[in-house]
Amino acid sequence: MARVFLIGAGAISRHHAAAAYDRSVINEPVEVHVTDTNAATLQSFVEQFPDAIVHRDIAALLSGTRESDDIAVIATPPFTHFELASDALAAGFHVLCEKPLVLTATEATLLAARANAAGRALEGCDSRFRSVATTQRVRALLAEGSLGEVYHAEFINRSQRSRSGYEFQSESSWFRDPSLSGGGVMMDWGPYDIAVLDEIFEPMAVEIRDAWSGRPHTGGRFEADSDRAEQHIGATFRLTLADRSVVDLSYERAAATHGSERTSVEITGTAGAVSWDWLDWEGNSVQVSSDLEGALVTETEHHPTSGPVFHARPLAEFHSVLEAGADPRTRTARTLFVFRWLRAVLDAAESSEPKLVEYPAVPRPTRFEAETAGVL
């Protein structure tokens, strides 16, 4: 029997609980444990999931005899992640932590060291949009060399008013306080962006050559908070891949901008280019452009996504790789690299200085070590 221990009983925790009880996600009986510091939230959770085992506090949940594959899910606001994840690792759990993983690169490095010392895996929930069928098709095109020598990519996602804590989940005031959230849009949507870029290119090093950020002033209920954290950010990355080739990438993310909304996700090479829907709720198409006797031709493919829905993917993948006996250090290394890349973008924007992030001296997970477990 699998065992999942939820720290936090709010909205995101309920997605993890639903995934745990779904036999198409975890194909065995699951025992769900839960705790929360808010009694009303905990009571509401139990009404929705009456089979869950309730613990009076975090210390009670973390105590007791451990099974080798017990998973603790940290589903609380970001400023609590470092301490809670540290405690869970010390108690013998593998840890699946909501995004952003922690607040700083120093915290991430310490947490990864603690996971390795304990022989446990540390994973972030930035994996919600990994393994999407369209992105897997792009990975295949790159592996086949169909685009020729790749020399540029862009990953641009701009929304005019889609800020967490403002237009969405306004009841969660911690989104509006960077001392609690770690930042603005980069810590909110950036984890997904960087995780997908890492999935596609699997770089061994990333240089953030330059970065910038903006804090658009907006009216409305939370006007006074508009200037507290970046809600529009961009950077130029130079990715060094495993074969030592280099790809320059233009990155931009906005949850608030007075400019136009725009999405452009594209990779360009000497023999072709590809753009695609990387968010499976927005579509399932891949557009491949190339030359045919001097004329540009574009073909559109459709790749419907199968498998768990996006909120269930982090737990599905994590459980599968643990069950398959994956080396926990490989999971932790990728988690650390993705977070350090994410945090370096903010740090470069704040300091106006370039940053370099290198992959830890641990082998990368092979296709997330999940393909054979049926996740992909």
VOPAGU-2260 file (C-alpha; in pm, 1 decimal, decimal comma):
REM VOPAGU-2260
SITE   aa  ch    i         X         Y         Z
SITE  MET   A    0       0,0       0,0       0,0
SITE  ALA   A    1     127,2     345,9     -92,9
SITE  ARG   A    2     124,8     615,6     174,8
SITE  VAL   A    3      96,1     988,6     104,8
SITE  PHE   A    4     130,2    1242,7     386,6
SITE  LEU   A    5     -13,7    1585,8     306,4
SITE  ILE   A    6     119,3    1884,1     499,0
SITE  GLY   A    7    -146,0    2145,7     432,8
SITE  ALA   A    8    -512,8    2083,8     355,1
SITE  GLY   A    9    -594,3    2375,9     126,7
SITE  ALA   A   10    -691,5    2386,7    -240,2
SITE  ILE   A   11    -368,0    2252,9    -387,3
SITE  SER   A   12    -348,5    1973,5    -128,9
SITE  ARG   A   13    -689,8    1852,4    -242,6
SITE  HIS   A   14    -559,1    1807,5    -595,2
SITE  HIS   A   15    -286,2    1583,9    -454,4
SITE  ALA   A   16    -542,2    1391,2    -248,4
SITE  ALA   A   17    -763,4    1339,0    -551,5
SITE  ALA   A   18    -460,9    1211,9    -743,9
SITE  ALA   A   19    -363,3     976,7    -461,0
SITE  TYR   A   20    -708,0     815,6    -453,3
SITE  ASP   A   21    -728,2     784,1    -832,9
SITE  ARG   A   22    -626,0     431,1    -936,8
SITE  SER   A   23    -536,5     558,2   -1285,5
SITE  VAL   A   24    -268,9     769,9   -1115,6
SITE  ILE   A   25    -146,8     526,7    -847,7
SITE  ASN   A   26    -245,7     171,7    -932,9
SITE  GLU   A   27    -261,7      37,8    -577,8
SITE  PRO   A   28    -447,2     120,6    -257,2
SITE  VAL   A   29    -331,4     448,6    -103,6
SITE  GLU   A   30    -340,7     560,2     257,3
SITE  VAL   A   31    -367,7     939,9     277,4
SITE  HIS   A   32    -261,8    1128,0     590,8
SITE  VAL   A   33    -319,4    1501,0     639,6
SITE  THR   A   34    -267,2    1788,9     879,2
SITE  ASP   A   35    -314,5    2165,3     874,1
SITE  THR   A   36    -271,7    2444,1    1127,1
SITE  ASN   A   37    -614,9    2579,3    1034,3
SITE  ALA   A   38    -886,4    2367,1    1197,4
SITE  ALA   A   39   -1160,1    2484,7     961,1
SITE  THR   A   40    -952,6    2404,5     653,9
SITE  LEU   A   41    -871,9    2060,9     792,1
SITE  GLN   A   42   -1237,6    1991,6     867,9
SITE  SER   A   43   -1337,5    2092,6     516,9
SITE  PHE   A   44   -1070,3    1862,5     373,2
SITE  VAL   A   45   -1200,0    1566,6     573,9
SITE  GLU   A   46   -1554,4    1633,2     456,0
SITE  GLN   A   47   -1426,7    1603,8      99,5
SITE  PHE   A   48   -1196,1    1306,8     168,7
SITE  PRO   A   49   -1350,4    1117,0     463,2
SITE  ASP   A   50   -1104,7     826,5     437,6
SITE  ALA   A   51    -805,0    1048,7     511,7
SITE  ILE   A   52    -621,4     991,6     839,7
SITE  VAL   A   53    -604,1    1319,7    1030,0
SITE  HIS   A   54    -311,9    1423,9    1249,5
SITE  ARG   A   55    -344,9    1693,2    1512,2
SITE  ASP   A   56     -24,9    1869,9    1405,7
SITE  ILE   A   57     282,3    1838,5    1186,1
SITE  ALA   A   58     491,4    1668,8    1455,7
SITE  ALA   A   59     229,3    1396,2    1488,8
SITE  LEU   A   60     211,3    1345,9    1112,9
SITE  LEU   A   61     589,4    1314,7    1081,4
SITE  SER   A   62     625,9    1070,7    1369,8
SITE  GLY   A   63     576,5     698,3    1352,6
SITE  THR   A   64     733,2     411,9    1159,4
SITE  ARG   A   65     841,9     490,7     804,1
SITE  GLU   A   66     793,6     276,6     496,9
SITE  SER   A   67    1066,4     299,5     232,2
SITE  ASP   A   68     848,4     482,4     -23,3
SITE  ASP   A   69     648,0     713,1     205,6
SITE  ILE   A   70     590,9    1048,8      37,0
SITE  ALA   A   71     542,2    1376,6     220,2
SITE  VAL   A   72     375,5    1644,9       8,9
SITE  ILE   A   73     444,7    2002,6     115,9
SITE  ALA   A   74     132,7    2195,7      14,8
SITE  THR   A   75     172,6    2516,3     213,6
SITE  PRO   A   76     281,2    2871,7     122,5
SITE  PRO   A   77     641,7    2905,7      -4,1
SITE  PHE   A   78     793,6    3068,7     304,2
SITE  THR   A   79     722,5    2748,0     500,4
SITE  HIS   A   80     870,9    2504,9     247,6
SITE  PHE   A   81    1233,0    2496,8     362,2
SITE  GLU   A   82    1160,2    2414,8     725,6
SITE  LEU   A   83     880,9    2168,4     654,2
SITE  ALA   A   84    1072,0    1986,6     380,8
SITE  SER   A   85    1378,8    1966,9     606,4
SITE  ASP   A   86    1171,3    1816,3     885,3
SITE  ALA   A   87    1010,6    1564,5     650,3
SITE  LEU   A   88    1347,1    1453,6     511,4
SITE  ALA   A   89    1483,1    1415,2     864,0
SITE  ALA   A   90    1181,0    1198,4     946,2
SITE  GLY   A   91    1262,4     963,5     657,3
SITE  PHE   A   92    1018,8    1080,1     389,8
SITE  HIS   A   93    1073,1    1134,9      21,8
SITE  VAL   A   94     954,6    1492,4     -33,1
SITE  LEU   A   95     734,5    1632,0    -307,2
SITE  CYS   A   96     717,0    2007,8    -260,6
SITE  GLU   A   97     483,4    2261,3    -413,3
SITE  LYS   A   98     632,5    2536,5    -626,8
SITE  PRO   A   99     836,9    2735,9    -577,1
SITE  LEU   A  100    1057,7    2484,6    -401,3
SITE  VAL   A  101    1198,0    2737,5    -152,2
SITE  LEU   A  102    1278,3    3111,6    -150,4
SITE  THR   A  103    1652,6    3125,3    -221,0
SITE  ALA   A  104    1930,0    2931,6    -393,1
SITE  THR   A  105    2101,0    2885,2     -57,9
SITE  GLU   A  106    1791,3    2717,1      85,2
SITE  ALA   A  107    1766,3    2493,3    -220,9
SITE  THR   A  108    2130,8    2387,1    -192,5
SITE  LEU   A  109    2093,4    2306,8     178,0
SITE  LEU   A  110    1771,8    2114,8     120,0
SITE  ALA   A  111    1926,7    1907,5    -158,9
SITE  ALA   A  112    2224,3    1826,4      63,9
SITE  ARG   A  113    1988,1    1712,6     339,3
SITE  ALA   A  114    1795,3    1493,9      93,7
SITE  ASN   A  115    2116,0    1330,6     -29,9
SITE  ALA   A  116    2243,2    1277,1     324,1
SITE  ALA   A  117    1914,9    1108,5     416,3
SITE  GLY   A  118    1906,8     898,6      98,7
SITE  ARG   A  119    1568,0    1045,9      13,1
SITE  ALA   A  120    1443,0    1209,3    -308,5
SITE  LEU   A  121    1345,3    1575,1    -330,0
SITE  GLU   A  122    1108,4    1675,0    -610,0
SITE  GLY   A  123     923,9    1993,1    -700,5
SITE  CYS   A  124     573,6    2026,6    -839,5
SITE  ASP   A  125     707,3    2229,9   -1132,4
SITE  SER   A  126     662,0    1902,8   -1325,5
SITE  ARG   A  127     292,7    1966,8   -1400,0
SITE  PHE   A  128     361,8    2042,9   -1765,6
SITE  ARG   A  129     643,4    1798,5   -1823,0
SITE  SER   A  130     567,4    1492,7   -2034,4
SITE  VAL   A  131     303,9    1669,9   -2245,3
SITE  ALA   A  132     275,3    1489,5   -2579,5
SITE  THR   A  133     345,5    1798,3   -2790,3
SITE  THR   A  134     666,7    1872,4   -2600,9
SITE  GLN   A  135     773,7    1509,5   -2634,7
SITE  ARG   A  136     734,3    1546,0   -3011,0
SITE  VAL   A  137     960,8    1852,0   -3002,7
SITE  ARG   A  138    1217,3    1655,2   -2802,5
SITE  ALA   A  139    1206,2    1383,4   -3067,5
SITE  LEU   A  140    1262,0    1635,2   -3348,3
SITE  LEU   A  141    1566,4    1769,5   -3167,9
SITE  ALA   A  142    1703,2    1420,7   -3102,5
SITE  GLU   A  143    1657,6    1327,9   -3469,3
SITE  GLY   A  144    1834,2    1642,4   -3586,0
SITE  SER   A  145    1532,7    1738,1   -3796,5
SITE  LEU   A  146    1584,7    2109,2   -3730,5
SITE  GLY   A  147    1951,4    2102,7   -3822,5
SITE  GLU   A  148    2181,2    2307,2   -3600,9
SITE  VAL   A  149    1962,0    2483,0   -3346,4
SITE  TYR   A  150    2079,1    2839,0   -3294,8
SITE  HIS   A  151    1790,6    3020,1   -3126,0
SITE  ALA   A  152    1475,0    2959,8   -2926,0
SITE  GLU   A  153    1216,4    3181,9   -2766,8
SITE  PHE   A  154     979,5    3111,0   -2483,1
SITE  ILE   A  155     745,1    3405,2   -2441,3
SITE  ASN   A  156     419,1    3399,6   -2244,7
SITE  ARG   A  157     255,5    3734,6   -2169,9
SITE  SER   A  158     -82,9    3786,8   -2003,1
SITE  GLN   A  159    -224,2    4128,1   -1922,0
SITE  ARG   A  160    -402,9    4048,5   -1595,4
SITE  SER   A  161    -349,0    3700,1   -1457,0
SITE  ARG   A  162    -170,8    3752,6   -1126,0
SITE  SER   A  163    -210,4    3504,0    -844,2
SITE  GLY   A  164    -322,4    3688,5    -533,9
SITE  TYR   A  165    -478,8    3962,0    -745,9
SITE  GLU   A  166    -701,5    3843,5   -1029,2
SITE  PHE   A  167    -682,4    3481,4    -907,7
SITE  GLN   A  168    -681,7    3335,9    -554,4
SITE  SER   A  169    -707,9    3682,5    -405,8
SITE  GLU   A  170    -790,5    3524,8     -69,4
SITE  SER   A  171    -427,4    3403,8     -50,3
SITE  SER   A  172    -262,8    3729,2      53,2
SITE  TRP   A  173      84,4    3573,5      73,0
SITE  PHE   A  174     106,0    3589,6    -307,6
SITE  ARG   A  175     121,9    3969,3    -275,2
SITE  ASP   A  176     407,3    3967,3     -21,9
SITE  PRO   A  177     745,6    3874,5    -175,5
SITE  SER   A  178     890,0    3798,1     168,7
SITE  LEU   A  179     640,8    3509,4     183,1
SITE  SER   A  180     618,1    3411,9    -185,1
SITE  GLY   A  181     978,0    3474,2    -290,5
SITE  GLY   A  182     876,8    3709,3    -570,6
SITE  GLY   A  183     606,2    3773,2    -825,8
SITE  VAL   A  184     538,8    3597,9   -1154,0
SITE  MET   A  185     883,2    3436,7   -1171,6
SITE  MET   A  186     819,5    3235,1    -857,6
SITE  ASP   A  187     459,7    3164,9    -956,8
SITE  TRP   A  188     474,2    3067,4   -1326,3
SITE  GLY   A  189     849,9    3061,1   -1371,2
SITE  PRO   A  190     887,4    2713,6   -1214,7
SITE  TYR   A  191     676,5    2562,6   -1492,6
SITE  ASP   A  192     857,2    2759,7   -1763,4
SITE  ILE   A  193    1204,0    2660,9   -1649,1
SITE  ALA   A  194    1105,7    2297,3   -1590,5
SITE  VAL   A  195     982,0    2268,4   -1949,8
SITE  LEU   A  196    1291,6    2440,8   -2090,2
SITE  ASP   A  197    1503,8    2197,6   -1890,5
SITE  GLU   A  198    1294,4    1908,8   -2022,6
SITE  ILE   A  199    1344,6    2015,2   -2384,2
SITE  PHE   A  200    1713,9    2101,2   -2388,8
SITE  GLU   A  201    1856,9    1922,4   -2082,7
SITE  PRO   A  202    2137,2    2180,2   -2056,0
SITE  MET   A  203    2447,4    2114,9   -1851,8
SITE  ALA   A  204    2493,8    2485,9   -1787,5
SITE  VAL   A  205    2285,6    2801,1   -1826,3
SITE  GLU   A  206    2425,5    3151,0   -1843,5
SITE  ILE   A  207    2172,5    3423,1   -1770,4
SITE  ARG   A  208    2343,2    3682,6   -1986,9
SITE  ASP   A  209    2106,2    3963,5   -1898,4
SITE  ALA   A  210    1767,9    3999,5   -1731,3
SITE  TRP   A  211    1512,8    4267,9   -1655,0
SITE  SER   A  212    1186,7    4296,5   -1467,4
SITE  GLY   A  213     893,7    4533,7   -1432,4
SITE  ARG   A  214     620,8    4607,6   -1181,3
SITE  PRO   A  215     324,7    4745,1   -1377,9
SITE  HIS   A  216     104,8    4974,9   -1171,6
SITE  THR   A  217    -257,2    4862,3   -1177,5
SITE  GLY   A  218    -570,3    4989,2   -1012,7
SITE  GLY   A  219    -832,9    4785,8    -837,3
SITE  ARG   A  220    -862,5    4635,7    -495,1
SITE  PHE   A  221    -490,0    4567,2    -445,7
SITE  GLU   A  222    -346,7    4872,8    -616,8
SITE  ALA   A  223    -115,0    4946,6    -324,1
SITE  ASP   A  224      53,6    4607,5    -368,2
SITE  SER   A  225     126,5    4643,0    -741,4
SITE  ASP   A  226     479,8    4768,5    -685,9
SITE  ARG   A  227     588,6    4498,6    -437,8
SITE  ALA   A  228     714,9    4232,0    -677,0
SITE  GLU   A  229     790,0    4181,5   -1043,8
SITE  GLN   A  230     496,8    4075,2   -1260,7
SITE  HIS   A  231     678,6    4106,3   -1594,9
SITE  ILE   A  232    1025,7    3962,4   -1643,6
SITE  GLY   A  233    1256,7    3864,8   -1925,0
SITE  ALA   A  234    1604,5    3729,4   -1985,1
SITE  THR   A  235    1850,1    3604,0   -2243,9
SITE  PHE   A  236    1984,6    3257,3   -2173,9
SITE  ARG   A  237    2281,8    3082,5   -2327,6
SITE  LEU   A  238    2234,9    2708,3   -2285,7
SITE  THR   A  239    2529,8    2471,5   -2306,1
SITE  LEU   A  240    2402,6    2124,7   -2397,7
SITE  ALA   A  241    2549,8    1783,3   -2324,0
SITE  ASP   A  242    2724,4    1773,8   -2665,2
SITE  ARG   A  243    2879,2    2116,6   -2588,6
SITE  SER   A  244    2664,7    2290,1   -2850,6
SITE  VAL   A  245    2517,0    2625,0   -2752,8
SITE  VAL   A  246    2163,1    2759,3   -2792,3
SITE  ASP   A  247    2063,7    3119,0   -2725,3
SITE  LEU   A  248    1713,7    3157,0   -2585,4
SITE  SER   A  249    1491,7    3461,8   -2537,1
SITE  TYR   A  250    1264,7    3431,0   -2234,1
SITE  GLU   A  251     974,1    3646,1   -2120,4
SITE  ARG   A  252     687,8    3595,0   -1875,5
SITE  ALA   A  253     418,7    3842,9   -1772,0
SITE  ALA   A  254     120,0    3809,1   -1542,4
SITE  ALA   A  255      52,8    4182,9   -1572,7
SITE  THR   A  256     145,3    4413,6   -1856,8
SITE  HIS   A  257      -5,0    4713,9   -2028,7
SITE  GLY   A  258     130,9    4572,5   -2352,3
SITE  SER   A  259     -30,1    4313,2   -2572,1
SITE  GLU   A  260     -87,2    3951,9   -2475,7
SITE  ARG   A  261     147,5    3721,5   -2659,8
SITE  THR   A  262     259,4    3359,7   -2667,9
SITE  SER   A  263     550,0    3247,9   -2883,6
SITE  VAL   A  264     720,0    2917,6   -2809,1
SITE  GLU   A  265     954,6    2831,9   -3093,0
SITE  ILE   A  266    1288,4    2667,5   -3168,8
SITE  THR   A  267    1477,8    2764,3   -3483,0
SITE  GLY   A  268    1753,3    2568,6   -3658,0
SITE  THR   A  269    1939,3    2570,8   -3986,4
SITE  ALA   A  270    1704,5    2309,8   -4138,8
SITE  GLY   A  271    1372,7    2398,0   -3982,6
SITE  ALA   A  272    1174,4    2544,8   -3696,2
SITE  VAL   A  273     908,5    2418,1   -3459,7
SITE  SER   A  274     644,1    2585,6   -3247,3
SITE  TRP   A  275     395,6    2407,5   -3025,3
SITE  ASP   A  276     127,2    2416,9   -2756,5
SITE  TRP   A  277     317,0    2340,4   -2437,9
SITE  LEU   A  278      14,9    2388,3   -2211,0
SITE  ASP   A  279    -219,5    2103,5   -2295,1
SITE  TRP   A  280    -525,9    2300,9   -2186,6
SITE  GLU   A  281    -453,0    2549,1   -2466,8
SITE  GLY   A  282    -418,9    2300,0   -2751,8
SITE  ASN   A  283    -234,5    1997,1   -2881,0
SITE  SER   A  284     -66,8    2110,7   -3200,5
SITE  VAL   A  285     291,6    2112,7   -3324,2
SITE  GLN   A  286     387,5    2325,5   -3626,0
SITE  VAL   A  287     701,2    2221,4   -3812,4
SITE  SER   A  288     839,7    2455,4   -4080,7
SITE  SER   A  289    1112,6    2368,3   -4329,8
SITE  ASP   A  290    1227,1    2431,3   -4683,5
SITE  LEU   A  291    1101,7    2246,6   -4991,4
SITE  GLU   A  292    1292,3    2341,1   -5306,1
SITE  GLY   A  293    1318,9    2703,0   -5203,5
SITE  ALA   A  294     968,1    2738,5   -5060,3
SITE  LEU   A  295     875,8    2750,7   -4692,9
SITE  VAL   A  296     633,0    2476,5   -4595,1
SITE  THR   A  297     461,7    2428,1   -4259,4
SITE  GLU   A  298     295,6    2111,4   -4140,8
SITE  THR   A  299      65,4    2097,1   -3838,8
SITE  GLU   A  300      51,9    1783,3   -3628,5
SITE  HIS   A  301    -189,1    1702,1   -3346,6
SITE  HIS   A  302     -79,7    1500,2   -3045,0
SITE  PRO   A  303    -360,5    1449,9   -2792,7
SITE  THR   A  304    -234,3    1421,4   -2436,4
SITE  SER   A  305    -298,3    1101,7   -2247,3
SITE  GLY   A  306    -229,4    1007,8   -1888,4
SITE  PRO   A  307    -299,8    1201,5   -1570,0
SITE  VAL   A  308    -436,8    1555,4   -1576,4
SITE  PHE   A  309    -180,9    1825,5   -1500,7
SITE  HIS   A  310    -251,8    1858,9   -1128,7
SITE  ALA   A  311    -204,4    1483,9   -1083,6
SITE  ARG   A  312     123,9    1458,6   -1273,7
SITE  PRO   A  313     369,0    1549,9    -994,8
SITE  LEU   A  314     245,6    1275,2    -762,8
SITE  ALA   A  315     202,4    1026,9   -1047,8
SITE  GLU   A  316     558,4    1071,8   -1169,1
SITE  PHE   A  317     714,8    1083,0    -823,7
SITE  HIS   A  318     541,2     767,6    -706,0
SITE  SER   A  319     631,3     585,2   -1027,4
SITE  VAL   A  320    1000,9     663,0   -1017,6
SITE  LEU   A  321    1026,0     570,1    -650,7
SITE  GLU   A  322     845,5     244,3    -718,0
SITE  ALA   A  323    1087,1     175,4   -1003,8
SITE  GLY   A  324    1381,7     216,4    -768,7
SITE  ALA   A  325    1527,3     533,7    -918,8
SITE  ASP   A  326    1839,6     677,2    -760,3
SITE  PRO   A  327    1703,9     957,5    -538,6
SITE  ARG   A  328    2012,5    1169,0    -606,4
SITE  THR   A  329    1919,1    1207,2    -972,6
SITE  ARG   A  330    1576,8    1342,2    -881,6
SITE  THR   A  331    1721,8    1581,1    -627,9
SITE  ALA   A  332    1992,1    1703,6    -866,4
SITE  ARG   A  333    1740,4    1799,9   -1132,0
SITE  THR   A  334    1516,7    1966,5    -873,9
SITE  LEU   A  335    1810,8    2172,1    -746,7
SITE  PHE   A  336    1926,5    2270,8   -1096,2
SITE  VAL   A  337    1583,5    2387,0   -1210,4
SITE  PHE   A  338    1531,7    2593,9    -897,6
SITE  ARG   A  339    1878,5    2752,0    -911,3
SITE  TRP   A  340    1814,7    2845,4   -1276,1
SITE  LEU   A  341    1479,6    2996,4   -1180,8
SITE  ARG   A  342    1622,8    3192,9    -889,2
SITE  ALA   A  343    1919,4    3312,9   -1095,7
SITE  VAL   A  344    1681,9    3490,5   -1334,3
SITE  LEU   A  345    1544,4    3698,8   -1048,6
SITE  ASP   A  346    1890,2    3757,2    -906,9
SITE  ALA   A  347    2024,5    3869,5   -1246,0
SITE  ALA   A  348    1731,9    4107,9   -1293,2
SITE  GLU   A  349    1783,6    4254,4    -946,3
SITE  SER   A  350    2162,9    4288,1    -971,5
SITE  SER   A  351    2196,2    4369,3   -1344,9
SITE  GLU   A  352    2478,1    4114,4   -1350,6
SITE  PRO   A  353    2501,1    3785,7   -1545,4
SITE  LYS   A  354    2465,3    3456,4   -1359,3
SITE  LEU   A  355    2590,6    3106,3   -1435,3
SITE  VAL   A  356    2415,2    2789,5   -1320,5
SITE  GLU   A  357    2575,5    2448,5   -1373,8
SITE  TYR   A  358    2415,8    2107,3   -1344,7
SITE  PRO   A  359    2526,5    1913,2   -1035,0
SITE  ALA   A  360    2783,4    1635,6   -1081,4
SITE  VAL   A  361    2510,6    1369,0   -1085,4
SITE  PRO   A  362    2366,9    1194,5   -1395,2
SITE  ARG   A  363    2042,8    1335,4   -1527,3
SITE  PRO   A  364    1721,5    1131,3   -1494,5
SITE  THR   A  365    1666,9     936,9   -1814,8
SITE  ARG   A  366    1339,8    1050,8   -1965,1
SITE  PHE   A  367    1230,4    1119,0   -1608,0
SITE  GLU   A  368    1286,3     749,1   -1532,2
SITE  ALA   A  369     911,6     729,1   -1568,3
SITE  GLU   A  370     853,9     596,4   -1917,5
SITE  THR   A  371     886,2     233,9   -1812,4
SITE  ALA   A  372     657,4     300,1   -1518,9
SITE  GLY   A  373     381,8     405,0   -1757,7
SITE  VAL   A  374     370,6     777,2   -1675,5
SITE  LEU   A  375     462,8     881,8   -2030,5
